[in-house]
Amino acid sequence: MTPEIAALARTVQANCHVSDARHARDLTLCTYLLEMRELYRWERGLAPGGALVKGAVGAWLAEREALWAGLDERGYAVLPIGGSDVDPFDAETANAALAPQGYVYGAGVGRLGKPQFFLAELAGDERRGGVRILRAGSEIARDLAPAPAALRGDTVYLRHDALRRWIGGRLETHLHRPVDGPMRRALLAYGVGDDPVRGIDRIAAGEAETLVLHELGEHAASARLGAGWHDVLAAASGTRAEWPLRAARDLLADCLVTLPALAAREDPASLHFWFANFEGLREDLFPALADAYSAWLAGDDEAVAACASRGVPHWQAMCERAVELHSAQGAAGIAATEAEFAAATLR
């Protein structure tokens, strides 16, 4: 690592601390503790699912919260790149200078309005149609609760380490409450049923493509919905309406791209894994998809793709309705979407 990259890493990590100081309290207590545990593992160089020393995480957590106490009013620092000061949210300019050096920088605003930043070694740079896919390898700086993949404009950022750690958390949860369902079927299909934690890298290699497919689906959904959709999400950030709006957009993305692609594969592992994570509001809104999975298990090879085809016009119409309400009523329209989406169940 050159002195310039080391200085950049310190700046990015400082911005990550500021973001965490401002927004960590927005997480539920359970999510907060799980994410802090994984952040501790990352900082200590521990593998996903690695054993933790009793009491060590608690002491570190207290130190981190003390650090955050003085940062929540601080602004985000500009990035020192190539002798210039780059805006911390201008990832495109940053990567124009960093990619030739073998690094990738990511920045954006995620769920609940939390800014997210990372700096990593560049593991891949490719294009699919009009979308650029930047693959992040070993991460040098990161914040709390990182998204394993994100779409920013026409660029997909895929973070392999964040994906591995997210999978590790899912497997830990499964091992504490093992059930005979899609997660168990996914682990068996991946050949790691007896010791899934040791199979994280194998699973991550397979699921990286699923994340890319989802982000390509988001890109396709954005093209259909237009700029008004981004205005809706920005206006809904931090409100109760944000969750059903994001769920509907995610369902549209997966119906457009992810599910048809997974259903067309001969390898069922990723389809099982997708349904192992089909839960919460998305599952509540789209119970027909769970039925399609059951039909697929029973031998109907077309069930999932057919259900996804049904989902496209439904979820597109719901998202367009949210844009219409926001355009006509502003904040009141955002509030109205919550009630409308509650009645938008697709059976």
N, C-alpha and C positions, 0 to 999 in steps of 0.2 A: 504494500500500500504506500503510495507516494505521500509526501507531506500535505499536498493539496487535497487529496482524497481524505486523509486523516482529519484535516481541518473541516472539510465538508461534513464528514460523519459526525463530528462533535456538534456542528450547527444543527444538522437534521435531528440528532438525538435530543438536543435542547428543545427544539420545536415540538418533538414528540412528548416531552415532559410537560410542556405548556398545555398541549391539547389534552393530555391525561388529567392534569390538574383541574382544567375547566370542566371536563365532561365525564370523568370516571364515576361521579356520583349519580349520573343518569342511568347507569346499569342497575338491574335488579341485584340484590345482595348475592344470590346464588351465582349469577353470571359473573359478577365482579370477582368473587373469590376464585372461580374457575379460571378466569382470564389472568388474574394476578398470579396464580400458581404456574400457568404456562409462561408468563412473562419472566418469572423467576427462573424457570428451567432454561429459557432462551439465554438470559443474561449469564447463567452459570455454565452454559455449554452442555446442558443435560439433554439427552434424547427425549423425544415425546414418550410419555408414559414412564420415564425414568424414576427410580426410587428417590424419595425426598427425605432429608434428615429431619426428624421430629423437632419442632420448635424453630428450625432455621427459617422457614417461610414466614412465620409470624414475626420474627425479629426483622427480617428484610422488609416485610409489608409496613411495619411501623416506621422504618427509616424512609421508605418511599413516600408514605403519606406526609411525613414531616418535610420532605423535599418539596412536594407539591404545594404545601401550605403557603409558600411564598411566591408561587409562580402563576396563580390563576389570573392575575391582572397584567401579566407581562404579554407583550405582543410577540408575533412570530418574526424571527430574524431572517434577513435576506441571506441567500446562499452564495458563498464565495466560490465562483466557478470561472476558471480561465481569466482571472484578473478583473472580473465584473461581478456586480451584485445582481443576482437573479431573484425575482419574486418567488417565495416558497411555494406558491400554488402554480407556477409556470413550469410544469413538468416537461412540456414539449421543448422549451429552450434549454432546460437542464440536460435533457437526454441527447440533444443534438451535440453537446460537448462531451457527455459522459459515455455514450454508447461506443464510440471509437476507442475509448480507454478500457472497455470491458465492464462497465457499471451501468446500473439502471436506477432511476429515481422515480418515485411515485408520490403523488399528492392529490388530494381531493376531499370532498365532504361526504361522509358516509351517513349511516342511519343516525337519527336523532340530532343531526346537524354537527356531528363530531368530525373535525378535520383529521385526516390520517396522512401520515408521511412514512416513507421508508427509503433506505438506500441499500442496495444489494449488488452482488456480482451478477453480471449479465450472463444468463445461461442459454439464451436463444432470442433471435429476432427474425420474425417471419411475417408473411402477409397472406391473408386469405381474402380474396376479392379486394374490397376497399378497406379492410381492417388490418391494422398492424398488431401483432401479438408479441409483447415483450415478456420474456420469461425470466423471473428473478430466482437466482440460486441462493447461496449463503448470504444471509442478511447482516448488514453492518450496523444499521440503526432501524428501530421500529417502535411503534407505540402499543398501547393496550388494545386488545380486541381487534387484531388486524383482519381485514377481509382477504381470504385466500385469492380472490380474483375480483377485478373491478373493470368496468368500462368507463373510460374518460374520453369523450369525443369519439374519434375513430380508432382509438387504441385500447387494446385489452392488456391489462397487467395481471400476469399469473405468477403468484408467489408460492413457489414449491415448498419452502420451509414452513410458511404459514399453513399451507394445505396439510403437510405432514402432521403438524401440531394439532390442527383441528381434528384430523382423523384420529390421532391419539386420544384426544378428549372423548370423542364419540365411542371409541373402543373401550375406554375405561368405564364409561357409563354402562355400556352393554355388559361388560364382565361383572359389574356389580348387580345388574338386574337381567341376567340372561333369559331370553324368551325365544321360543321357536317361531321366528318371524322373518321379515325380509333381511334384517342385519345378519342373522345366523346363516341365511341362505347365501348372502353375499360373501361372507367369510369362507363358507364351504366352497363356493364357486372360485374364489381366489386361492383356495388351497391352504388357508391359514386358520382353519377352524380350531385346531388344538392350542395354538399360541398366537393369537391375532396381533399382539403388540409387536412381535418380531416380524410381522408381515406388513408393517406400516408402509415401508418403502414400496413394496409390491402393489399395495392398494393405491397409494398416492400416484404411482406411475399410470395406473389405469384411470383414476378419477380426475387427473389433470385434464384429460380430453373432455370429460363431462363438463368441467368448469368452463373450458373454452367454448364448448357448444352453447352453454347457457348465456355467456356474454355475447356470443354471436346472435343468439336469440334476442337479447336486449337491444342489440344494435338494429336488428330487423324490426323490433317493436317500436323503437324510437323513430325509425323512418316512417312507419305507418301513422304514428300518433302526432308527430310534428313537435315544434318548439313549445307549444302550449302545455304539453305534458310535463316538461321540465319546470315550467312555472308552477304547475299544480304541486309537484313534489316539494319545491322550495317553499311554497306557501303552507304546505301541510307539515313541514318538518317540526318535530317536537309535539305535535298534536295527536290525538287518538286516531284521527283519520289517516295518519301516515302509514299505519300498519296494513289496513285493508288495501290501500292504494298500491303499496309495494307488493303485497301478495298478488293482487290482480295482474300487475305488470310482470311479475315473475312467472305466473301461470301462463300468460300470453307468450312470453319468451320461450318457455319450455314446450308449449304446444306448437309453436312455430318451428323450432329447431331441435331442441334437446331430445324430446321424447321420440319424434319420428326417427332420428338418427340412432338412438339407443335401441329402439324396437327393431331396426333393420339389421343390427349386428347378430351374429351367430353366438357370440359370447354373452351370456346372461348376467355376468357378475355386476356390471355397472348399472343395469336396470334394477337388479335387486337392491343395490346400494342407493340408487336414487329414491326408491320407495321406502327404504329404511329411514330416509331423512324427509319424507313427505309427511309432515305433521303440522300441528298447530293450526293457524288460521288458513293456510293453503288447503289443508285436508278438510277443514270445516266448510270451506267455500266450494270445494270440488269433490264431493263424495263419489261421483260417477267414476272418477279416476281410480279410486281404491277398488271399486267393483271391476274395472277393466283389468287391473293387476291380478285380481283373483281369477278372472276369466283366462288371462294369459297363463297363469300357473296351471290351469286346468287343460291347457292345450290349444287355446284360441290365439294363434300367432298374430292375428290382426287387431286384437282387442285394444291394446294400448294406443297404437297409431290411429285407430278409428276414433277413439275417445279424444285424443289430442286434436284431431280434425274438427270434432264438435266444439272443442274448447276455443279454437281460434276466434270465430266470429263473436262468441259470447264475451270473452274477456276483452277483446278489442272494443266491443260496444260499451262495456262498462268503463273502460279507461277513457273513451271518447266522451262518455256522459260526464265524467269527472271534469274533463277539460271544459265542456259546455257549461257546467254549473259554476265553475270558477270564473269563467269569462263573463258570465251574466251576473253573478252575485258576489264575487270576491270571497272574502273570508267566510261569509255565510254559506256560500256554495261548497266550500271545503267541508264545513260541518255537516252539510246535508249529505255528502257522499257517504259518511259513515253509516247512516240509516239505510241508504239505498244499497250499499254493498252487503249489509247484513241480510238483505232479502235477495241477494244475487246468487244463491246457492245453485250449482249445476249438478243435477242428479241424473 
